[in-house]
Amino acid sequence: MNKRREEDSLGPVWVAGDVYYGSQTQRAVENFPISSTPFPHAVILAMVRIKRLAAGVHQYLDLLPVEIAEAIVQAAQEVESGAMGDQFPVDVYQTGSGTSSNMNVNEVLAGRANEILTGKRGGKHPVHPNDHVNLGQSSNDVVPSAVHIACLMSLDDDLLPALKILHASLEKQAKALQPVLKTGRTHFMDALPVRMGQEFGGYARQVELAMERIQGVYPRLGELALGGTGVGTGLNAHPDMARRVVRKLVNETGLPFTRARSRFEAMGARDALVELSGVLKTIAVGLMKIASDIRLMASGPRCGIGEIRLPALQPGSSFMPGKVNPVIPESVLQVGARVIGNDATAAVCGHMGSLELNTMIPVLAHCVLESIKLLASSSRVFAEKCIDGLEADEIRCRDMLDQSTGLATLLVPDMGYDKAAELAREAHESGKTVRELAMEKGLLSAREWKDLLEGL
């Protein structure tokens, strides 16, 4: 990177042919070269949006000259459109308030605004990163607000639509597979008959509830700490700034953002993000249950359960010809493991709200946003590459159902529990089916047996 340092009355400023940011960002890059894991770009974009809206509000309130406000707005719009994406190099493992990334944003916008106004990239004149871009703001209220904005937008734009796709796929299969009667299982043992459509209907309901859980978090996640500045008191912020910025944010996104009822809660605690992480973990656990069930039902195909056939996405293992593994369900299971791990991290981060500020915001944001992204991607893949293309092996289902001793339960109303249990034991020991023994003993006819099953 081709950089040079210049001295001005406010200290050293980093300017260069290929960077817009200044000394505070450079020091952060030099001091925190820990993981090469960049601060979440979704949060960067949310901070940029806050700066853009704040600049417009401060112009309206006569706190910023028109030319400076317009230059900041233009610079922000360029970043939001995809420009200067390489100008945010600060690692996620940085100062716990996210100050390094907030200053990175301030300096990039100021540097580009100065280029717009003077033709010279970077620096602090005429647009200053603190006095103008960060006017009425602190990292302590901007970064938590930006994380909430990024998470709520990611939920609404990515995860909820993905879950809707998965829900529709499961609902479609529930209807298509309703005629297929099969052996139910509890404790991994043969149980009462069920319809495969009923099982898939249960999975669809899990996903439906997942969507409801996400939407249930919206009101608390929508509360923003903006206007609290350093410790929640709002020092040096215009009393009308936060209200106007939040109103503009709602108009732009259509999402339920509000000013926090208590800025001290909104800055000192990260409970809404911890709650969201718990919801994401719940969703992950639900998807893992569905993926595990599908993997079991597809096991075999000849020596396992083999009730369904999955799309052959990766036929043939590295060693065993013709073997088709359940690759998509297994990818969903791995995503679930990661999300559960992220939730454990989120819990640790959440309790680090020491007095007026939580100091583990960057890694908390990283974990929650990663979980959202992973769940959204895996839900789409699960639906499109697995659920949509699976088929029932109706012959296999019928044959295994006929062998189940659990069918004796159907005869309990007529024979009582003890006699039905004796029939099941006899079927197991003799190798005959419950149906065969029931007919041999004259308990019911073939037609009556068929009617009994079809009535399930």
VENJOUR-V718830 format. One record per backbone hydrogen bond with DSSP energy under -1.0 kcal/mol. CO is the residue of the C=O (numbers start at 0). NH is the residue of the N-H. If there is no record, write none. Layout:
# VENJOUR-V718830
co=(CO CO)
nh=(NH NH)
This chain:
# VENJOUR-V718830
co=(3 5 7 12 14 21 22 23 24 25 26 27 31 36 39 40 41 42 43 44 45 46 47 48 49 50 51 52 53 54 55 56 57 57 58 64 65 66 67 68 69 70 71 72 73 74 75 76 77 78 83 89 91 94 95 97 98 99 100 101 102 103 104 105 106 107 108 109 110 110 111 112 113 114 127 127 128 133 137 137 138 140 141 142 143 144 145 146 147 148 149 150 151 152 153 153 154 157 158 159 160 161 162 163 164 165 166 167 168 169 170 171 172 176 176 179 181 183 185 188 191 193 194 194 195 196 197 198 199 200 201 202 203 204 205 206 207 208 209 210 211 213 216 217 221 223 224 227 227 233 237 239 240 241 242 243 244 245 246 247 248 249 254 257 261 262 263 264 266 269 270 271 272 273 274 275 276 277 278 279 280 281 282 283 284 285 286 287 288 289 290 291 292 293 295 296 296 298 306 308 310 319 319 322 324 325 326 327 328 329 330 331 332 333 334 335 336 337 338 339 340 341 342 343 344 345 346 348 351 351 353 356 359 360 361 362 363 364 365 366 367 368 369 370 371 372 373 374 375 376 377 378 379 380 381 382 390 391 392 393 394 395 396 397 398 400 404 405 406 407 408 410 411 415 416 417 418 419 420 421 422 423 424 425 426 432 433 434 435 436 437 438 444 445 446 447 448 449 450 452)
nh=(14 12 10 5 3 25 26 27 28 29 30 31 33 91 43 44 45 46 47 48 49 50 51 52 53 54 55 56 57 58 59 60 62 63 61 68 69 70 71 72 73 74 75 76 77 78 79 80 82 81 86 38 93 97 360 101 102 103 104 105 106 107 108 109 110 111 112 113 114 121 115 116 117 118 131 132 133 136 140 141 142 144 145 146 147 148 149 150 151 152 153 154 155 156 157 158 159 161 162 163 164 165 166 167 168 169 170 171 172 173 174 175 176 179 196 195 193 190 188 185 183 181 197 198 199 200 201 202 203 204 205 206 207 208 209 210 211 212 213 214 215 216 220 221 257 259 227 231 233 236 240 243 244 245 246 247 248 249 250 251 252 253 256 223 265 266 267 268 357 273 274 275 276 277 278 279 280 281 282 283 284 285 286 287 288 289 290 291 292 293 294 295 296 297 298 306 307 305 392 390 312 316 322 315 326 329 330 331 332 333 334 335 336 337 338 339 340 341 342 343 344 345 346 347 348 349 350 351 353 358 356 353 363 364 365 366 367 368 369 370 371 372 373 374 375 376 377 378 379 380 381 382 383 384 386 387 308 393 396 397 398 399 400 401 402 403 407 408 409 410 411 414 415 419 420 421 422 423 424 425 426 427 428 429 430 436 437 438 439 440 442 441 448 449 450 451 452 453 454 455)
